[in-house]
Amino acid sequence: MLNRQYHKRVMKAALYLVGAGGERAATPTDLVALVFGRHNYELDAAEAASYLDAARVTRGARLPERDTAPTARRVKDAALPPAKAPAITVYTPADLSRCLREGGHLS
């Protein structure tokens, strides 16, 4: 039931943003802000874009053609080395016991 209610509320907000003919300029960021303000739902930009596209189609508007070729930015990002993993400290139960005995802090 919650998924249906979620969908209906987000879709109603998307329909409001695109207007009666589906021609009003609305961005995924607009939908994210509106849905968060009205319902305290957190959408990501891709989901918001999908809802806006669905709303435009529902209102009879044609979707703009999307460029499926990789852009220079995508190619540039693909050439970057992978990001370093963050340093994570794992404490064993023995470490915690020692810390409690000594009254110190984990560092």
Residue pairs with C-beta under 8 A, 6 or more apart in sequence:
6 41
9 35
9 38
9 39
9 41
10 31
10 35
10 39
10 41
10 43
10 51
11 51
11 54
11 55
13 31
13 34
13 35
13 38
13 39
13 51
14 26
14 31
14 48
14 51
14 52
14 54
14 55
15 55
15 58
15 59
16 34
17 24
17 26
17 30
17 31
17 34
17 52
17 55
18 24
18 26
18 52
18 55
18 56
18 59
18 61
19 59
20 59
21 59
21 60
21 61
22 55
22 56
22 57
22 58
22 59
22 60
22 61
23 61
26 52
27 52
28 45
28 46
28 48
28 49
28 52
29 45
29 48
31 43
31 48
31 51
31 52
32 42
32 43
32 44
32 45
32 48
35 41
35 43
35 48
36 42
36 43
43 51
53 63
56 62
56 63
57 63
70 78
89 106
91 106
95 106
96 106
99 105
99 106
